[in-house]
Amino acid sequence: MAIEINLDVMLAKRKMRSKALAKAIGITEANLSVLKNGKAKAVRLSTLDKLCEVLECQPADLLEFHPNTDE
């Protein structure tokens, strides 16, 4: 996938556990795990908004683009 989600990095920087973050943004731990592991096909803007609010960061802190060189 060309877009990488650096959620684990931000959690470590904020010294926060996945369980606490999931509760704070109102999603299940399973759905948060899907995001953390890069298995998500899409992210709702409302979820991204809550992630940035709770983690006190910008979307660019969570999302990183890597050009796909397979083509």
C-alpha positions, 0 to 999 in steps of 0.5 A: 500500500502506498499510504502508511499509517504511523499510529503506533509511532504517535501512540509511543510518542504520547505514551498512550495505549491502544485501549485508551485511544480506542475508548477516547475516540469511540471505536473498538480496539479491533478497528483501531488494530486494523488501522495500526496494522495498515489493513484498513482500506479507508479511514473516515474523516471523522475518525481521523479528526478524533485521532488528531484531537486526542493525539494532539497532532496533524494528519501528516503525523499519522499518514505517510505516502510512499510512491508505488514503484511496482508499475 
